[in-house]
Amino acid sequence: MTTPIAAAFFNNSALTWGLVACGVAQLSKLFVELLQHGRWRPAVLLETGGMPSSHSALVTGTATAIAWENGLDSPLFALAVTVAFVVMYDASGVRRAAGKMAERLNSLGEAQGLASLKTSLGHSRPQVLVGSLLGPLVAILGEAFLGSPLALAQRFGLFVGVG
């Protein structure tokens, strides 16, 4: 038996398609790594930075799904867009600057034998742009053709009478 809380969670297509967009972006990093560097490196799935920005895909996919469900004039959409801009600005500004600073500190620390700091923290503007285009693409396709996970499951005879 599905609880009302579980039904509400699985009926939240904005959350679902935002997370799917994030996952698609993160998985695509495997293929970008293969095309750019000629190596299959699954470790990129757990790393920050790189092409495309999965955080940008997450927030723009979620905002797009919210717009799809509630309209462009919804205060919830306005909040989602605001958060998306902050996340994308942070990814291409503050986090990228922190990565550049880590590169400089690493060059100083090498002579001292110190451990290296992680340098791939943020994203370039093209990485953020591609992520921000991927998110809405995934969300629109998901909303238009599949709906929420609960609705999808009900099409296959699961969770009938729930939600």
C-alpha positions in Angstrom: 0.0 0.0 0.0 1.4 3.4 -1.0 1.1 6.1 1.6 -0.2 9.6 0.7 3.3 11.0 1.3 4.9 8.5 -1.1 2.1 9.2 -3.6 2.7 12.9 -3.4 6.5 12.4 -3.8 6.1 10.2 -6.9 3.5 12.5 -8.3 6.0 15.4 -8.3 7.0 15.6 -11.9 8.9 18.9 -11.5 11.3 17.2 -9.0 11.5 14.1 -11.1 12.4 15.8 -14.4 14.8 18.1 -12.7 16.6 15.2 -11.2 16.5 13.2 -14.5 18.0 16.2 -16.3 20.8 16.3 -13.7 21.4 12.6 -14.2 21.4 12.9 -18.0 24.0 15.7 -17.7 26.2 13.8 -15.3 26.0 10.6 -17.4 26.9 12.6 -20.6 30.2 13.6 -18.9 31.3 10.0 -19.5 30.9 10.5 -23.3 32.4 14.0 -23.3 35.4 12.5 -21.5 35.6 9.8 -24.0 35.4 12.1 -27.0 37.7 14.8 -25.6 40.4 12.6 -24.0 39.8 9.2 -25.5 39.3 7.5 -22.2 36.4 5.9 -20.4 36.7 7.3 -16.9 33.6 6.5 -14.7 35.1 8.7 -11.9 33.7 11.7 -13.7 30.3 10.7 -12.5 31.3 11.7 -9.0 33.2 14.8 -9.8 32.1 18.5 -9.9 32.8 20.7 -12.9 33.0 19.6 -16.5 30.8 19.6 -19.6 27.8 20.0 -19.2 26.9 21.5 -15.8 24.6 19.1 -14.1 23.6 21.7 -11.5 22.5 24.0 -14.3 20.5 21.1 -15.9 18.9 20.4 -12.5 17.7 23.9 -11.7 16.6 24.8 -15.3 14.8 21.5 -15.7 13.0 21.9 -12.4 12.1 25.5 -13.3 10.8 24.4 -16.7 8.7 21.7 -15.2 7.3 24.2 -12.7 6.4 26.5 -15.6 4.8 23.7 -17.5 2.6 22.8 -14.5 1.9 26.2 -13.0 2.4 28.7 -15.7 5.0 31.4 -16.4 3.1 33.8 -14.1 3.4 31.5 -11.1 5.3 32.8 -8.0 6.8 29.3 -7.7 8.2 29.6 -11.2 9.6 33.0 -10.3 11.4 31.5 -7.2 12.7 28.6 -9.3 14.1 30.9 -11.9 15.7 33.1 -9.2 17.4 30.0 -7.6 18.5 28.9 -11.1 20.2 32.2 -11.8 22.0 32.1 -8.4 23.2 28.5 -9.0 24.4 29.2 -12.5 26.1 32.4 -11.5 27.8 30.6 -8.6 28.9 27.7 -10.9 30.5 30.0 -13.5 31.7 32.7 -11.1 32.5 31.9 -7.4 33.2 28.2 -7.8 35.2 28.7 -11.0 37.3 31.4 -9.2 37.9 29.0 -6.3 39.2 26.4 -8.8 41.5 28.9 -10.4 42.8 29.9 -6.9 43.4 26.2 -6.1 45.5 25.9 -9.2 47.7 28.7 -8.1 48.0 27.4 -4.6 48.9 23.9 -5.9 51.8 25.4 -7.9 53.1 27.0 -4.7 52.5 23.8 -2.7 54.3 21.5 -5.1 57.7 22.9 -4.1 56.8 22.3 -0.5 55.5 18.7 -1.1 52.0 19.6 0.0 48.9 17.7 -1.2 47.1 19.1 -4.2 43.8 20.9 -3.9 40.9 20.0 -6.2 40.8 22.4 -9.1 37.7 21.4 -11.0 35.1 23.1 -8.9 33.2 25.3 -11.2 32.2 25.6 -14.8 33.0 27.7 -17.8 30.1 29.7 -19.3 29.7 27.2 -22.2 29.4 24.3 -19.7 26.7 26.2 -17.8 25.0 27.1 -21.1 24.8 23.5 -22.3 23.5 22.4 -18.9 20.9 25.1 -18.9 19.7 24.0 -22.3 19.7 20.3 -21.5 17.5 20.8 -18.4 14.5 22.3 -20.2 14.9 19.8 -23.0 14.6 16.9 -20.7 11.8 18.5 -18.6 9.7 19.4 -21.7 10.1 15.9 -23.2 9.3 14.3 -19.8 6.3 16.4 -19.1 4.9 16.2 -22.6 5.3 12.5 -23.1 5.5 10.7 -19.7 4.2 13.0 -16.9 4.9 12.1 -13.3 6.4 8.8 -12.2 3.1 8.0 -10.5 1.2 8.6 -13.7 3.7 6.6 -15.6 3.5 3.7 -13.1 -0.3 3.8 -13.3 -0.2 3.4 -17.1 1.5 0.1 -16.4 -1.1 -1.0 -13.9 0.9 -0.1 -10.8 -0.3 2.1 -7.9 -3.9 2.1 -9.4 -6.2 4.2 -7.3 -3.4 6.2 -5.7 -2.9 9.9 -6.0 
